């Protein structure tokens, strides 16, 4: 193992995918990182961790753990098939999302002329609007504003004494 290595990953006959840390790494910090990467301590083997549920895409998850720890600045040694920098991963299917085609269609539509209008709209200043003619008739109702600003009518107001009342026998 190279000097300055923090973690080591590999295959174990009994435990599957395993990880361990070296003396250059504090034990509590190594434990914290490995648990976050879904590795659990192996009982009876101090410093050895195994991948939980290795049958569930174990190679990819172990490679991801190696990648994550390196991204955090740690030196990691791994078997060839578990090292993402030494072995090529399985090719991922290329799923076109249509974003490039959509952008191209939008750019072409923006550059072309529209078919909705035959002539471009004319802009005129607001003062050039025609003024409607005055009516030839005189208004019959003259409205005046209330002097107090508020109406005196209220739905629960007492009727004036001159208002007729309906009396029922």
Steps between C-alpha positions, in 0.01 A plus 500: 500500500627846414602727786237760579209276394187562702260227383526162326215325316486145372319166474484257793408132466268504798380861532475613137601860435710631787676819602759581762690806611864551585673655800530831314124539532328569836277204586190704588521695174553185292203339674283803424594506130463126447159489665383783274615292203285207625780293649447337840760374750574126481452343848822351635716676237609842631553755223325290234172614344273316257252640253144462620287304252779423251259317270328830429737647237806453722770574241347833402443606862857410599640688200287798599641487855855501360413794278334695783792457740749610235287802425526592869879494466582160650747255347318176420643170382253262331498178301500550123133421452402729791717795395307741278821661371662169387205311358238617259151490630218342307380722218197698598212513255473834330152629559425800285300750698408711199634819653738576213230438239252717689749786528571473128129519414455801729797679343366436150155623599642815655708576192219444249206722413167431657201390297247646742524857369541603141624851578695618800297698752520877479574696807342836550516739791207492742394857410423396143191302598175631355275682743139384493246765393284677756148367532225703333249442777488655844521267796171476689636414842737730680705330767646701780755389752394455861612786718599293801692244301294213644152382438262528795313183413565199721325160473397506869407864504164596646248597234388856498150558640359584154583162354195273464495182704339170420259399772377147526180429696 
